Amino acid sequence: MILNSLKYIAILIALLALYIILPIGDYESGLAHLFGFIAIGTLFLIFSFTVIITKVVQGNKKFDYSMTLITVAFLVITYSTFAHDKFWTRPILKTQVNDPNVDRFSLILYKNKSFGLRESHLEFIKVYQGDYTISKDTLRLLREGLPKLTNEIITNRYLIKDTLLKPIDTKYPNMVVIKE
């Protein structure tokens, strides 16, 4: 009875920990998020290993693999999230604003026609997400209010040059393609 309660509490804790780190929608991430995830993730692992080890020591003939599978899934999702920002798709283009005064903005286009616009600060990052389309030589970011969100640094339409994204409205800075 107590083990089952501990198991369900551990599952709720795992969901909370994954909610902190999964990059879904617009999000902010920083040191507070990392430390919170470490604390909550450690608590989940303690609960989960307590349930698993107790069931093994008790010698249950009908071993419950669900907690083991949940723990493995938690670890795989955690690794995938830290190894690749969006582990379910791959980046096809990475750019950065070509202005030393506002070089904290970078844009990543993904294979599944979504984008992530990252605003980096010393202690945290903000990520705005949306979809994009490319027609001929024009990139269009399908996100309402993007210039307002970025203090008029990023716009919704760019001309695609060889190693440059040139905004159609000239009051915005160019974005340079980053080679990896």
C-alpha positions in Angstrom: 0.0 0.0 0.0 2.7 2.5 1.0 4.8 1.4 -2.0 1.9 2.0 -4.4 1.4 5.5 -2.9 5.1 6.2 -3.2 5.0 5.0 -6.8 2.2 7.4 -7.8 3.9 10.3 -5.9 7.1 9.5 -7.8 5.2 9.6 -11.1 3.8 13.0 -10.4 7.2 14.3 -9.4 8.7 12.9 -12.6 6.0 14.7 -14.6 6.8 18.0 -12.8 10.5 17.6 -13.4 9.9 16.9 -17.1 7.6 19.9 -17.4 10.4 22.1 -16.2 12.9 21.0 -18.9 10.8 20.0 -22.0 11.0 22.7 -24.6 7.3 23.0 -25.6 5.9 26.3 -26.6 7.5 29.6 -25.6 9.7 29.1 -22.5 12.4 30.6 -20.3 15.2 28.6 -18.9 18.0 29.5 -16.5 19.9 28.5 -13.5 16.8 28.4 -11.3 15.1 26.0 -13.7 18.3 23.8 -13.8 18.6 23.7 -10.0 14.9 23.0 -9.6 15.1 20.2 -12.1 18.1 18.7 -10.4 16.3 18.8 -7.0 13.0 17.4 -8.2 14.7 14.8 -10.5 16.8 13.6 -7.6 13.7 13.3 -5.5 12.0 11.2 -8.2 15.1 8.9 -8.6 15.2 8.4 -4.8 11.5 7.5 -4.7 11.7 5.3 -7.8 14.8 3.3 -6.7 13.2 2.9 -3.2 10.1 1.3 -4.8 12.2 -0.9 -7.2 14.7 -2.0 -4.6 12.0 -2.7 -1.9 10.1 -4.9 -4.4 13.2 -6.8 -5.3 14.2 -7.3 -1.6 10.7 -8.4 -0.7 11.0 -11.1 -3.4 7.7 -10.4 -5.0 7.0 -13.3 -7.4 5.0 -11.0 -9.6 7.5 -8.1 -10.1 6.0 -4.8 -11.3 8.1 -3.5 -14.1 6.1 -0.3 -14.5 8.3 1.7 -12.1 11.5 0.5 -13.9 10.1 1.4 -17.3 9.0 4.9 -16.0 12.5 5.5 -14.6 14.2 4.4 -17.8 11.8 6.6 -19.8 12.5 9.6 -17.5 16.3 9.1 -17.9 16.0 8.8 -21.7 13.8 11.9 -22.1 16.1 13.8 -19.8 19.2 12.8 -21.7 17.6 13.5 -25.1 16.4 17.0 -23.9 19.9 18.0 -22.7 21.7 16.5 -25.7 19.3 18.0 -28.3 17.1 21.1 -27.7 14.2 19.6 -29.6 15.0 15.9 -29.8 12.0 15.1 -32.0 13.3 17.1 -35.0 16.6 18.3 -36.4 17.9 21.8 -37.1 18.4 22.7 -40.7 19.6 26.3 -40.4 21.1 28.3 -37.5 21.5 32.1 -37.7 22.6 34.9 -35.5 21.9 38.6 -35.6 24.7 40.4 -37.3 24.9 43.4 -35.0 27.3 43.5 -32.0 24.7 45.6 -30.0 22.0 42.9 -30.2 24.0 39.7 -30.9 22.0 37.9 -28.1 19.4 36.7 -30.7 19.7 33.5 -32.7 17.2 31.8 -35.0 17.1 28.1 -35.6 14.9 26.6 -38.4 13.9 22.9 -37.9 13.1 20.2 -40.4 9.5 20.0 -39.3 8.9 23.6 -40.4 9.1 25.1 -36.9 11.5 27.7 -35.6 13.0 28.6 -32.3 14.1 32.2 -31.7 16.5 32.3 -28.8 17.2 35.4 -26.8 20.3 34.7 -24.6 21.1 36.6 -21.5 23.9 36.0 -18.9 21.6 34.1 -16.4 18.8 32.8 -18.6 17.4 32.4 -22.1 14.0 33.1 -23.6 12.8 31.0 -26.5 10.0 32.0 -28.8 8.6 29.3 -31.1 6.5 29.2 -34.2 6.3 27.9 -37.7 7.8 29.1 -40.9 7.4 28.9 -44.7 10.0 29.4 -47.5 8.8 30.5 -50.9 11.4 31.1 -53.6 13.9 33.3 -51.8 11.7 34.5 -48.9 11.6 33.2 -45.4 8.4 34.0 -43.5 8.2 33.4 -39.8 4.6 32.7 -39.0 4.4 34.2 -35.5 2.2 37.2 -34.6 3.9 40.1 -32.8 7.4 38.8 -33.3 8.9 42.4 -33.7 7.1 43.5 -30.5 8.4 40.5 -28.5 12.0 41.1 -29.6 12.0 44.9 -29.1 11.9 45.5 -32.9 15.1 43.4 -33.5 13.5 40.4 -35.4 10.9 40.7 -38.1 8.7 38.2 -39.8 10.1 38.3 -43.4 13.6 37.8 -44.7 15.3 37.4 -48.1 17.5 34.4 -48.2 21.0 35.1 -49.5 24.0 32.7 -49.5 25.1 33.2 -45.9 22.7 35.9 -44.9 19.1 36.5 -44.0 18.3 40.0 -45.1 15.1 41.6 -43.6 12.7 42.9 -46.2 12.1 46.0 -43.9 15.6 47.6 -43.7 15.2 48.9 -40.1 16.0 45.4 -38.8 19.5 43.9 -38.6 20.7 41.2 -40.9 21.1 37.6 -39.6 24.2 35.6 -40.5 24.1 31.8 -41.1 26.2 29.9 -38.6 28.3 27.1 -40.0 28.7 24.0 -37.9 
